[in-house]
Amino acid sequence: MDPEEHSSRDFIREIIDEHNKNGQFEGRVHTRFPPEPNGYLHIGHAKSICLNFGIAEEYGGQCNLRFDDTNPSKEEEEYVRSIIRDVQWLGFDWEDRLFFSSDYFDKMYEYAVQLVKAGKAYVDELSAEEIREYRGSLTTPGKESPHRDRPTEESLDLLERMKAGEFGDGEKVLRAKVDMSHPNMNMRDPVMYRILHATHHNTGDKWCIYPMYDWAHGLEDSIEGITHSICTLEFENHRPLYDWFLNELGIYHPQQIEFARLNLTYTVMSKRMLLELVEGKYVSGWDDPRLPSISGMKRRGYPPEAIREFCGRIGVAKVNSTIAIEFLEHCVRDALNRTARRYMGVLDPLKVVIENFSDEEEFMDVVNNPEDPEAGTRKVPFSNELYIERGDFMVDPPKKFYRLAPGREVRFRNAYLVTCTDHIMDGEKVVELRCRIDPESRGGDAPDGRKVRSTIHWVSAKHALDAEVRLYETLFTVEEPLGQKDVDFKELLNPESLKVLKGCKVEPSLQELQPYDRFQFERLGYFCADPDTTGMVFNRTVPLRDTWAKIQKQQRKA
């Protein structure tokens, strides 16, 4: 899908405009972002965050951050903290509106009792397997539980005893009494409460029965006065059930609107699968820069403004589609081009001795970012021994190789024009170059105006700092890891997704960087100072080559 095809006005905003025009919700716009604290957030959640907080801001409304913490067996305080950090890092503020589903457990229980008393819910003793069997299929109606018509007082008593902890896990459930022959499977007497003797991160051991997500979802929005409950498409078939609960209870009713979730090439967007990768040690953790997690993207060096721009430009739709990861990288590259300072670093060093330069050092004035006049300049040391990239020299170059070669002149960026006079071999490997500078070309320009076809970067050997550089590629070898029949997605992991380069040489200015600082290594790409390691360790964010721009150019030609 081409993100550029989306208009800035999407169907969700059109619905809100119509509501405001008709006076629905009295002109209020109140949204929420409701993550489950059972894993770290990923780029798909970022789309929902930007959408919900963005709409609230656009319409002068409010957006809540609410944790849907209804399953203590999978939820952890660590995930709560990480979600809060990620939403803040993306640049959004919920002010004093931080809520938990568990804040409403008492109220939800009152509502459950109300439905039992109204004859709309009952305690069932069928096992989970029996409930699935009784539910039927898409082509056959379900079968009513033998406990469906038990007396109201009996269900109330059993529900209270469930709450008091008299029964073991799975012994009993509370089910809504809807319609076992309903064409929508979600309406066939869904479970509202199950028994689960587990400590909750927020309520401790107060509860041993916990609400199912479908029971809690609409109630939370109603209690908080949400106007527009924006969900992904998989909840569309659940909306009739949410409506049924709210209507039967006779309480405030938000408007649910569904949109297509974000799918991205060369990765997976399932918290369950991401957790599998983390726990199986296929990656280093939730913040591994190869993951689509927000914390991983932060560690890799993605700026929050680039993620917001990406989410805005892909828009929202009613049909599922997959976005090319190259477009995300394009947005990241575009943001960093404007803001990232430039430095010089050599990843595969080849020593260069300047024969006609004294042992004394010289400092060159170098612009920090040509795209940002306010970024200023810095001093970069130059000496008679330097490092260049091994790939910038060839003994016997092909026709279109314009970099350094025997007898050839190139420009050392911001320094001098340099000519290679000799090279020293160790077996078949070049280990050192001998070169001469044009002393009149300081700054990189020839005094006689002669043209030089190539400019390369360098680092002074005398001043160089040792660094480790980590180069990242896509996590998977195929665009759609889940689209392969009879193949475990983990078998498609890219063995080349991480390359660690040690012994890299970088200019001394980089010792001033702080964790997460982003910058460009001239000619090599954009990088980020790794926050979780000591010493000079840099993660490559994206290379300089804009694959998305190339794709667009090819499409225009076609």
C-alpha positions in Angstrom: 0.0 0.0 0.0 1.2 3.5 -0.8 0.9 5.7 2.3 0.8 8.8 0.1 -2.6 7.8 -1.2 -4.3 8.7 2.1 -6.0 12.1 2.5 -5.5 14.0 5.7 -9.3 13.7 6.4 -10.1 10.2 7.3 -13.4 8.4 8.0 -13.0 8.6 11.8 -12.8 12.4 11.7 -15.7 12.5 9.3 -17.8 10.6 11.9 -16.8 12.9 14.7 -17.6 15.9 12.5 -21.0 14.6 11.9 -21.5 13.9 15.6 -20.5 17.4 16.5 -22.8 18.8 13.8 -25.7 16.9 15.2 -24.9 17.8 18.8 -24.2 14.2 19.8 -22.2 14.0 23.0 -22.9 17.7 23.4 -20.0 18.5 21.2 -17.5 16.6 23.5 -14.6 14.6 22.1 -13.1 12.3 24.7 -10.9 9.3 23.5 -8.7 6.8 25.3 -5.7 4.6 24.6 -6.4 1.3 26.5 -3.3 -1.0 26.3 -3.2 -4.3 28.1 0.0 -4.4 30.3 1.0 -7.9 29.1 4.0 -6.8 27.0 5.8 -3.7 25.6 4.2 -1.4 23.1 5.1 -1.6 19.4 4.7 0.6 16.3 1.1 -0.7 15.8 0.3 0.7 19.2 2.0 4.0 18.2 -0.5 4.4 15.4 -3.4 4.1 18.0 -1.6 6.4 20.4 -1.1 9.1 17.7 -4.7 8.6 16.5 -6.4 8.9 19.9 -4.3 11.6 21.4 -4.1 13.4 18.1 -7.9 13.5 17.6 -8.4 14.7 21.2 -6.0 17.5 20.7 -7.4 18.5 17.3 -11.0 18.8 18.6 -10.0 20.4 21.9 -11.0 17.3 23.8 -9.3 14.9 26.2 -7.6 11.5 25.9 -7.2 9.0 28.8 -4.4 6.5 29.3 -6.1 3.4 30.7 -4.6 0.0 31.4 -6.9 -2.9 30.5 -5.6 -5.0 33.4 -8.2 -7.8 33.6 -5.8 -10.8 33.4 -3.3 -10.9 36.3 -1.7 -14.1 35.0 -0.1 -12.3 32.1 0.2 -8.7 33.4 3.2 -7.2 35.1 4.1 -3.9 36.7 7.1 -3.8 34.4 4.8 -3.5 31.4 2.8 -0.7 33.1 6.0 1.3 33.6 7.2 0.7 30.1 3.9 1.8 28.5 3.9 5.0 30.5 7.5 5.7 29.4 6.7 5.0 25.7 3.6 7.2 25.6 5.5 10.0 27.2 8.5 9.6 24.9 6.2 9.8 21.9 5.2 13.2 23.1 1.7 12.8 24.6 0.3 13.8 27.9 -2.8 12.4 29.6 -2.5 14.9 32.4 -4.4 13.5 35.5 -6.3 10.9 33.5 -4.3 7.7 34.2 -6.7 4.9 34.9 -6.8 1.1 35.3 -9.6 -1.3 34.6 -9.0 -2.6 38.0 -10.1 0.8 39.4 -13.6 -0.2 38.3 -13.7 -3.8 39.5 -16.2 -3.0 42.3 -18.5 -1.2 39.9 -18.3 -4.0 37.4 -19.3 -6.5 40.0 -22.3 -4.3 40.9 -23.3 -4.3 37.2 -22.9 -8.1 37.1 -25.2 -8.5 40.0 -27.7 -6.2 38.3 -27.7 -8.4 35.2 -28.2 -11.6 37.3 -31.1 -10.0 39.1 -32.6 -9.0 35.8 -32.4 -12.6 34.6 -29.7 -11.7 32.0 -26.8 -13.6 33.5 -26.2 -16.9 35.3 -23.5 -18.9 37.0 -22.4 -21.9 34.9 -20.5 -25.0 35.9 -19.5 -26.2 32.4 -15.8 -26.6 31.8 -14.0 -24.3 29.3 -13.9 -27.2 26.9 -17.7 -27.9 27.3 -18.5 -24.2 26.9 -16.7 -24.3 23.6 -18.5 -27.4 22.5 -21.9 -26.1 23.5 -21.3 -22.8 21.6 -21.6 -24.5 18.2 -20.1 -23.3 15.0 -20.6 -20.7 12.3 -22.9 -23.1 10.6 -24.6 -24.8 13.6 -26.4 -23.1 16.5 -25.2 -23.5 20.0 -26.7 -25.6 22.8 -28.0 -24.1 26.0 -26.1 -25.0 29.2 -28.1 -27.2 31.7 -27.4 -24.4 34.2 -28.8 -21.6 32.1 -32.2 -21.4 33.8 -31.1 -21.9 37.3 -32.9 -19.7 39.8 -31.7 -16.1 40.1 -31.1 -16.4 43.8 -29.0 -19.5 43.3 -26.8 -17.7 40.7 -26.5 -14.7 43.0 -25.4 -16.9 45.9 -22.9 -18.8 43.7 -21.5 -15.6 42.3 -21.0 -14.2 45.8 -19.3 -17.5 46.9 -17.1 -17.3 43.7 -16.1 -13.8 44.8 -15.4 -15.0 48.3 -12.9 -17.7 47.0 -14.9 -20.8 47.8 -14.2 -22.4 44.4 -11.1 -23.4 42.5 -9.9 -22.0 39.2 -12.2 -22.9 36.4 -14.9 -24.5 38.5 -17.5 -21.9 37.7 -18.0 -18.9 35.5 -20.6 -16.1 35.2 -22.2 -16.0 31.7 -24.5 -13.5 30.0 -27.8 -14.9 28.9 -28.1 -13.7 25.3 -28.8 -16.1 22.5 -27.2 -19.5 21.8 -28.4 -19.5 18.2 -27.2 -16.0 17.4 -25.2 -15.8 14.1 -22.5 -13.8 15.9 -20.6 -16.3 18.0 -19.7 -13.6 20.5 -23.4 -13.3 21.4 -23.7 -17.0 22.5 -23.8 -16.5 26.2 -20.3 -15.1 26.6 -18.4 -15.6 29.8 -18.3 -12.4 32.0 -16.3 -13.6 35.0 -13.9 -16.5 35.6 -12.2 -17.7 38.8 -8.5 -17.0 38.9 -6.6 -17.2 42.2 -3.8 -14.8 41.1 -2.2 -11.7 42.7 -3.1 -8.6 40.7 -0.4 -5.9 40.2 -2.8 -3.2 41.2 -5.4 -4.8 43.5 -3.3 -7.4 45.2 -5.3 -10.4 46.5 -8.6 -8.6 46.9 -10.2 -10.4 44.0 -10.2 -14.1 42.9 -12.7 -13.5 40.1 -11.7 -11.4 37.2 -13.8 -9.8 34.4 -13.4 -11.0 30.8 -12.2 -8.4 28.4 -15.5 -8.3 26.5 -17.4 -7.6 29.7 -14.9 -4.9 30.9 -14.3 -3.1 27.6 -17.6 -1.2 27.2 -18.1 -0.6 30.9 -14.7 1.2 31.2 -15.5 3.5 28.3 -19.0 4.2 29.8 -17.6 4.9 33.3 -15.0 7.3 32.0 -17.5 9.1 29.7 -15.6 8.3 26.5 -17.3 9.6 23.4 -15.5 7.8 20.7 -14.1 4.4 21.5 -11.6 3.8 18.7 -10.6 0.2 18.2 -9.0 -2.0 15.6 -11.0 -4.1 13.2 -10.8 -7.3 15.2 -13.3 -5.8 17.7 -15.9 -5.0 15.1 -17.7 -8.3 15.7 -17.6 -7.7 19.4 -19.4 -4.4 19.2 -22.9 -5.9 19.3 -22.0 -7.5 22.6 -20.7 -4.3 24.0 -23.9 -2.6 22.9 -26.0 -5.4 24.5 -24.3 -5.0 27.9 -24.7 -1.2 27.9 -28.3 -1.4 26.7 -29.3 -4.0 29.3 -27.7 -2.0 32.1 -29.2 1.2 30.8 -26.0 3.2 31.2 -24.1 5.8 29.2 -23.2 4.6 25.7 -20.0 5.7 23.8 -19.7 5.3 20.0 -17.2 2.5 19.0 -15.4 3.0 15.7 -13.1 0.4 14.2 -10.1 1.0 11.9 -7.4 -1.3 10.3 -4.5 -2.1 12.4 -0.9 -1.4 11.2 1.0 -4.2 9.6 4.6 -3.7 8.6 6.8 -5.7 6.3 9.7 -7.9 7.5 8.4 -8.1 11.1 5.6 -9.4 13.3 3.1 -7.3 15.2 1.8 -9.7 17.8 2.8 -9.2 21.5 2.5 -12.9 21.9 5.1 -13.6 19.2 7.3 -10.8 20.3 7.2 -12.2 23.8 8.2 -15.6 22.3 11.2 -14.0 20.7 12.2 -12.3 23.9 11.8 -15.3 26.2 13.4 -17.6 23.7 16.5 -15.3 23.6 16.2 -14.8 19.9 16.7 -11.1 20.7 18.3 -9.4 23.6 15.1 -8.1 25.2 12.0 -6.0 24.5 14.3 -3.0 23.6 16.3 -4.9 21.1 16.7 -2.5 18.2 15.6 -5.1 15.7 12.1 -5.4 17.2 9.2 -3.1 16.2 8.7 -2.3 19.9 8.7 1.4 20.7 11.5 0.9 23.2 13.5 -1.0 20.6 13.0 1.8 18.0 14.0 4.4 20.7 17.2 2.4 21.4 17.9 2.1 17.6 17.7 5.9 17.3 14.3 6.5 15.8 13.1 10.0 16.8 9.6 10.3 18.2 8.7 13.0 15.7 9.5 10.6 12.9 7.2 7.9 14.3 4.4 10.5 14.7 5.0 11.7 11.1 4.9 8.1 9.9 1.6 7.3 11.7 0.1 10.5 10.4 1.1 9.9 6.8 -0.1 6.3 6.6 -3.5 7.4 7.7 -6.4 5.2 8.9 -8.6 2.9 6.8 -11.3 0.2 7.1 -9.3 -2.4 5.2 -6.2 -4.2 6.5 -3.0 -3.7 4.5 0.7 -3.8 4.9 3.1 -0.8 5.0 6.6 -1.2 3.6 9.2 -0.8 6.3 11.1 1.3 3.8 8.5 4.1 4.3 9.1 4.1 8.0 12.8 4.3 7.4 12.2 7.2 5.0 10.3 9.1 7.7 13.1 8.5 10.2 15.8 9.5 7.7 13.9 12.7 6.8 13.7 13.7 10.4 17.3 12.9 11.2 18.6 14.7 8.1 17.2 18.0 9.6 18.3 17.5 13.2 21.3 15.0 13.4 24.8 16.4 13.8 27.4 15.0 11.5 30.6 13.2 12.6 33.3 11.1 11.0 33.9 7.5 11.9 35.7 4.6 10.1 34.1 1.2 10.5 36.8 -0.9 8.7 40.0 1.1 9.2 42.9 1.3 6.7 45.9 3.4 7.8 47.1 6.3 5.7 50.4 8.1 6.2 50.6 11.6 4.8 54.3 12.0 3.7 54.4 15.7 3.3 52.5 16.7 6.5 54.4 17.5 9.7 53.9 15.6 13.0 52.0 18.6 14.4 48.2 18.4 14.4 45.9 20.8 12.7 42.3 21.5 13.4 39.7 21.8 10.7 36.5 23.8 11.0 33.6 21.4 10.2 29.9 22.2 9.9 27.8 20.2 12.3 24.8 20.0 10.1 24.5 21.7 6.7 20.7 21.4 7.0 20.7 23.4 10.3 22.5 26.7 10.3 22.0 26.9 14.1 24.0 23.8 14.7 27.3 25.7 14.4 30.7 24.2 13.7 33.3 22.1 15.6 37.1 21.5 15.4 38.2 18.2 14.0 41.9 17.2 14.3 44.0 16.3 11.2 47.5 14.7 11.4 50.0 12.9 9.3 48.5 9.5 10.2 44.8 8.9 9.4 42.3 6.1 9.0 40.0 5.8 6.0 37.5 3.1 5.1 39.1 0.0 3.6 36.4 0.0 0.9 37.5 3.5 -0.2 40.8 2.2 -1.7 41.4 -0.3 -4.5 44.7 -1.4 -6.0 43.3 -2.1 -9.4 39.9 -0.3 -9.5 37.2 -1.0 -12.1 36.2 1.8 -14.5 33.5 3.5 -12.3 35.4 3.3 -9.0 36.2 7.0 -8.3 37.6 6.7 -4.8 41.3 6.4 -3.8 43.6 4.3 -6.0 47.4 4.4 -6.8 48.2 7.7 -8.4 44.6 9.0 -8.0 43.6 12.2 -6.2 40.5 12.5 -4.0 39.2 15.0 -1.5 39.5 14.2 2.2 36.3 15.9 3.5 36.9 19.3 5.1 40.7 18.8 4.9 42.8 18.5 1.7 43.1 17.0 -1.7 45.1 13.8 -1.3 47.0 11.7 -3.8 48.0 8.1 -3.2 51.7 7.5 -4.0 52.2 4.0 -2.7 50.6 1.1 -0.8 52.0 -1.5 1.5 50.8 -5.1 1.3 50.8 -8.0 3.9 50.3 -11.0 1.7 47.2 -10.2 -0.4 45.9 -7.5 2.1 46.6 -3.8 1.9 47.8 -2.6 5.3 48.9 0.9 4.7 48.7 3.7 2.2 51.3 6.4 1.5 49.8 9.7 0.3 50.6 13.4 -0.3 48.4 16.4 0.2 48.1 19.5 -1.8 49.1 22.1 0.9 47.2 24.8 -1.0 43.9 22.9 -0.9 43.1 23.3 2.8 39.4 23.0 3.3 39.2 20.6 0.3 39.2 23.0 -2.7 41.9 23.1 -5.3 43.5 26.6 -5.8 43.5 26.1 -9.6 39.9 25.0 -9.7 40.6 21.5 -10.9 37.8 19.0 -10.4 38.0 16.0 -8.1 35.4 13.3 -8.5 35.3 11.8 -5.0 35.2 12.9 -1.4 35.9 10.4 1.4 35.8 10.7 5.2 38.7 10.1 7.6 39.8 10.1 11.2 43.1 11.2 12.7 44.9 8.1 14.0 46.5 10.1 16.8 43.2 11.3 18.1 40.9 8.4 17.2 38.7 6.7 19.8 37.9 3.0 19.6 34.3 2.2 19.2 31.9 -0.7 18.6 29.3 -0.3 15.9 26.2 -2.5 15.5 24.6 -2.7 12.1 21.0 -3.8 11.9 19.0 -5.3 9.1 15.4 -6.5 9.0 14.5 -9.1 11.6 13.1 -11.5 9.1 14.2 -12.7 5.6 10.7 -12.4 4.0 8.3 -9.5 3.8 5.4 -11.4 5.4 6.8 -13.9 8.0 3.3 -15.0 8.9 2.3 -15.6 5.3 4.3 -18.8 4.8 2.4 -22.0 5.0 3.5 -24.7 7.5 6.5 -22.6 8.6 7.2 -21.5 12.1 7.8 -17.8 11.9 11.0 -18.1 14.0 12.5 -20.2 11.2 12.4 -17.1 9.0 14.6 -15.0 11.3 17.4 -13.2 9.5 20.8 -14.5 10.6 22.3 -11.2 9.2 20.0 -9.0 11.2 22.8 -7.9 13.5 26.5 -7.4 12.7 28.8 -6.2 15.4 31.9 -4.3 14.3 34.7 -3.9 16.8 37.8 -1.8 16.4 36.1 1.0 14.6 37.8 4.4 14.8 35.8 7.6 15.5 36.7 11.3 15.9 37.1 12.5 19.6 34.0 14.8 19.5 31.8 11.7 20.0 32.9 11.3 23.6 30.5 14.1 24.4 27.5 12.1 23.3 24.9 11.1 25.9 22.8 7.9 25.8 20.2 7.9 22.9 21.9 10.9 21.2 21.4 10.6 17.4 23.9 11.6 14.8 25.2 10.9 11.3 28.4 9.2 10.5 29.3 10.9 7.2 28.7 8.7 4.2 27.7 5.7 6.5 24.3 6.4 7.9 22.5 7.6 11.0 23.5 6.2 14.4 22.5 6.4 18.0 24.6 6.1 21.2 23.5 2.9 22.9 22.1 3.5 26.4 22.7 0.1 27.9 26.4 -0.5 27.3 29.6 1.2 28.6 32.1 2.7 26.3 31.6 3.9 22.8 28.8 1.7 21.3 26.7 3.0 18.5 23.6 1.5 16.9 23.0 2.1 13.2 19.5 3.6 12.9 19.2 3.7 9.1 21.6 3.9 6.2 21.8 7.0 4.1 20.4 5.3 1.0 16.7 6.1 0.8 15.1 2.8 -0.5 11.6 4.3 -0.3 12.6 7.1 -2.6 14.0 4.6 -5.1 10.8 2.5 -4.9 8.7 5.6 -5.6 11.0 6.5 -8.6 10.6 3.1 -10.1 6.9 3.1 -9.6 6.6 6.5 -11.4 8.6 5.1 -14.3 6.4 2.1 -14.5 
